[in-house]
Amino acid sequence: MGAISAIQTRQGVDAIPLMTRMVRAQAHRGADAFGVATPNESLFTRNLDDLRSLRSASTAIAYNLMRLTSDDLPQPRHCRDRHIIVESDYLEFESFDGLMEYLSAGSPEQSLARLLSKSDGQYTIVVMKGEEIYAARDPVGLKPLYYYSDSDISALSTERKGLWSIGLKDAKSFPPGHLLRVGSGGPPHLVREITPQRTVRQDAAETARALGLLLRESVVERSQGLNNVGVSFSGGIDSSAIAYLLSSQGVELCAFVVGMQGHPGLDCALTVAELLDIKVKTREYTQEDLEQTLEKCVWRTEEADPVKLSTVIPLSWSANFASENGVTRLFTGQGADELFAGYRRFLNVMREGGESLLREAVFERLSDTRKACYDATEQATEPERVKMLHPFADWRMIEFGLSISPTLMIQSPDDDLRKRILRRACLDLGLPKRIVETPKKAMQYSTGVDRCVRAVARKRGLPMRDLLCQVFEGAFSCYGITCSDYRRLGFQKAARS
């Protein structure tokens, strides 16, 4: 795991000094080793200053390595006639060496398109062949990637900071399931995307059985070969289902419960963990802890959005807590509320437009999950040396979920439980009825983080958004990025629950 940088300059500009700044800006994502490749040479080092020894070049790719196990090797990897970087938390492939061979067969564009169209996972990939650079991002958008291009320069980086560090303010989010030949003059082109599915009319029992099988398969695939894993645990149906299925796989499992000091949500999560008979560790945080984490998460996520930050702060704590306990794979229940109409706002949609409008709203919200959820989650947690895994974001799970009749998700406009079909599937899998019938409460509320962030704003005598803009500008003044830039570039609108 780590960070990607790629650059292509024109008009005789040396790319190496710019590349070095990009790599340095992302050192929090990996500094165990740095790898750089140009069309004429490559270098692996633990000292960034060594990059000065590289000869001038107009094209280069680089990787910051964060080594979690001895199997994590420096990149770019040279295979046949190209250099390849794969930044991945999970990818359906038998072996890394096999993946390198796969990506070396045919043209870079052909091999990347073939992988995008067939393989599920969480990944971004960069391939350099000669002076040409190609990039791809997984179809769900679980790993972040940003790009910029004009007549003088084209560049890619895992985080916006990499581009901001060389003066490229107008960084764009690389769209999921797309492929780009860097410097081609055009935008990334689509290979595979989430699309609306035809509603399959099955009875609830049959649908629940199929859903339960898919969820079990998704968890098994992501836990295969792992000895110990964790789950970011709130006690709700989503994280409880993941924890229950993991506990049946024979892996050592620990549920990590975090929240504000004295908040009742922690006791609720502990009660559920006891019902599931799983190992659990808890940690409480003070307002001072939250203020420090808020600043850290603004810097990591490059966001000033209150909803996103209130969501990723507890996930950041969970990742840190897991890492301290030697856990490097942390499962989440993210994606279930979007796929199975878990948010309260879906009740209003159903009330106003019925089943047809609800189907549209579920699809729209699911399509926006990358912006509202996954980018910020990944950037907030990866520096803790933990890979976050999201079984509900499995490609087959998404396609199946979009084919389910909305009436199996929400019974009526007054259905406070919602996600009915998921609850029935979990009941069939063996989860206790008491857990299955627990109403949804978003993580920012179940941990008390949302309320405490608001308390911090009041303490400083600022409206919430002004507080976050102040923190944002303090974090990125070194790059000349302001809150006005944040609003102008429209990074992403706030997610609504």
Buried (B, 14 or more C-beta within 10 A) or exposed (E): BBBBBBBBBEEEBBBBEBBBBBBBBBBBBBBBBBBBBBBEEBBBBEEBEBBEEBEEBBBBBBBBBBBBEEEBEBBBBBBEEBBBBBBBBBBBBEEBEEBBEBBBEEEBBEBBBBBBEEBBBBBBBBBBBEEBBBBBBBBBBBBBBBBBBEEEBBBBBBBBBBBBBBEBBEBBBBBBBBBBBBBBEEEBEEBBBBEBBEBEEBEBEEBBBBBBBBBBBBBBBBBEEBEBBBBBBBBBBBBBBBBBBBBBBEBEBBBBBBBBBEBEBBBBBBBBBEBBEBEBBBBBBEBEBBBEBBBBBBBBBBBBBBBBBBBBBBBBBBBBBBBEEEBBBBBBBBBBBBBBBBBBEBBEBBEEEEBEBBBBBBBEBBBBBBBBBBBBBBBBBBBBBBBBBBBBBBBEBBEBBBBBBBBBBBEEBEBEBBBBBBBBBBBBBEBBEEBBEBEBBBBBBBBBBBEBBBBBBEEEEBEBBBBBBBBBBEBBEEBEBBBEBBEEBEBBEBBEB
